[in-house]
Amino acid sequence: MDLSTIDKQSVWHPYTQMQDWQMTRNPVIASGEGFYLIDKNRRKYLDGIASMWCNVWGQGKREIINAMIKQLNLLQHSTLFGLANQPSIVLAQKLLKLAMGMDKVFFSDNGSTAIEVAMKMAVQYWHNKGQNNKTKFISLENGYHGDTLGCMSLGYLEKYFRPYKGLLFQAHRIPSPLLYGSGYQNTEKLMQDCLEQTEKTLKKYNSECCALIMESGAQIAGGIIIYPKDFQSKISQLCKKYDVLLILDEIATGFGRLGSMVQYVAENSLPDIVCFGKALTAGYFPLAVTLTTKKIFDAFLGDYSANKHLYHGHTFTGHPVGCATAIANLNLYKKSKLIKQIRHNSDYLRKRLSEFRESSIVEDIRYKGLLAGIELAKNGRPIRLLKNKRRINYFIMQESLKMGVFLRPLGNIMLVIPPLAIDRKNLETLLDTQLKIIKKIEKDI
Ligand SMILES: *Cc1c(COP(=O)(O)O)cnc(C)c1O
């Protein structure tokens, strides 16, 4: 392929103001090597955002690629409509061993579809039990669950989704426990009020609500909000008390991002339905799963004519190459003791973050595991524009690329979200670069 003839203007990029695309001169990535992405001019960039939060081992992990090739040679795709395939069964068994309390696995292609499946399961569970009125959802402010219509309704971020509001359904919203900017003095009081609000909502609306949905462990796209200890566990208990199902979205936080293999187990909570995606295949293949309990599954059993089956299925559901990829990936977690390595690197991250705190434009840092959000603000106001009206997010992206790193912040929040298996030296490079950029911003506002 002759890369010099590629016209970058033919592709419409996600979450991108295309009018600025030529100006920002984003590189065309042609290959990868370890934790680096390499462009057509052979320039290397450290992947500072884990290829949109999903990459685990960097590029070129031989064990996974070999498993993918082996599966491709055997069977490229065969459907789960009416047939089974081996990799999907093996993967399902593996996942059920990890996900305590879960009994069944439903396959789809991406996080958003996994959430849509969870929503349909929850609504139809009550329908099949003769309760047609339980069709509404409760979700958290600042939650994010994907970009399809159902997902946007649940995780409604005004800034992103306003144009589509007319298409979306209303969900009951409960507060998210973000201390920064809340006016609360400490987390305990804030959490107590959030939980009180949650209980009020559950009490008032439980007869019309099928489920409460929340991200597991932390909210990411909504601004890196780490739940205080016991927050999720208390909500899990409240859902049981008021007979509302709990759906946990572990798409971004499952498989190690917060330092645990399965986050809901670490949070001492128990969902009725849980979704995984992103790191499931190490970022090598689009695949996601929705897991649920025998209790939910059994409500879908019955005489054919009762029409109780789950009417959901995608063309590529249970794709054998995707499943083989995930199996190889999960095997590697164990073999290389990845969770332990993440925890070591997390300690290092914590120590380094104190250097960030010294900056006059860093007003809050929220972190856990291999995730941190650094709030760039002045006098409580987020920094959006620099001198010459340059946008802070473009500035961060462009400066990082110049320094051989790829960063993509959430507006004024700088993210530390590297590939999960990043080595100490590259993590050091990543943090050094982020510190340098913050110092540049200090001088430029
Ligand atoms: C990324 C993400 C999704 C959506 O997954 P896609 O694969 O992008 O559709 C859902 N929930 C959370 C928490 C996510 O981070």
The ligand as an SDF file (V2000), in Angstrom:
LIG
                    3D

 15 15  0  0  0  0  0  0  0  0999 V2000
  -16.4650    2.5230   26.0410 C   0  0  0  0  0  0  0  0  0  0  0  0
  -17.5830    2.3530   26.9780 C   0  0  0  0  0  0  0  0  0  0  0  0
  -18.8400    1.8730   26.5600 C   0  0  0  0  0  0  0  0  0  0  0  0
  -19.1900    1.6470   25.1280 C   0  0  0  0  0  0  0  0  0  0  0  0
  -18.4110    0.7110   24.4970 O   0  0  0  0  0  0  0  0  0  0  0  0
  -18.1870    0.7770   22.9080 P   0  0  0  0  0  0  0  0  0  0  0  0
  -17.4060   -0.4540   22.6180 O   0  0  0  0  0  0  0  0  0  0  0  0
  -17.4480    2.0350   22.6360 O   0  0  0  0  0  0  0  0  0  0  0  0
  -19.5430    0.7640   22.2950 O   0  0  0  0  0  0  0  0  0  0  0  0
  -19.8030    1.6470   27.5260 C   0  0  0  0  0  0  0  0  0  0  0  0
  -19.5520    1.8820   28.8250 N   0  0  0  0  0  0  0  0  0  0  0  0
  -18.3820    2.3550   29.2590 C   0  0  0  0  0  0  0  0  0  0  0  0
  -18.1680    2.5540   30.7170 C   0  0  0  0  0  0  0  0  0  0  0  0
  -17.3550    2.6210   28.3570 C   0  0  0  0  0  0  0  0  0  0  0  0
  -16.2040    3.1460   28.7750 O   0  0  0  0  0  0  0  0  0  0  0  0
  1  2  1  0
  2  3  1  0
  2 14  2  0
  3  4  1  0
  3 10  2  0
  4  5  1  0
  5  6  1  0
  6  7  2  0
  6  8  1  0
  6  9  1  0
 10 11  1  0
 11 12  2  0
 12 13  1  0
 12 14  1  0
 14 15  1  0
M  END
$$$$
